[in-house]
Every structure is written in C-alpha cells, then in structure tokens.
Amino acid sequence: MPQFLDALFGAGAWSFDPTEKLWIVPDRTHRGPGREYYCIGMTGDWFKARLADEECA
C-alpha cells in the first residue's frame, strides 16, 4: 500500500494510523470549509472524512 500511495499522491503525502489501521491522505483539492481526508483501510476499502475548521485548530 505505501508504494501505491506514493505513486498516487506523492511520496510522503500520507500517514498511517496504527490504532485505526488506516492510511490517511489529505485531499489537496478540497477548498474548504474545513479539511478533507481520504481514509484507506487494510483491505483497500476507503472513505472520505471531513473535519470542520474548529476541529483543525
């Protein structure tokens, strides 16, 4: 998965959350409000999460 994410989003553009077992990638095309992230599971399933501005401070 790390090599795939590097190829898709760029090297170092993602991080891994070992507690949730998710790769997290900021959506650089999202223009607000808040921030959006791609959340990719161990099996390749994914969802998008949005945090409000006040949650990002």
Secondary structure by P-SEA (a helix, b strand, c coil): caaaaaaacccccccccccccbbbbccccccccbbbbbbbccccccbbbbbcccccc
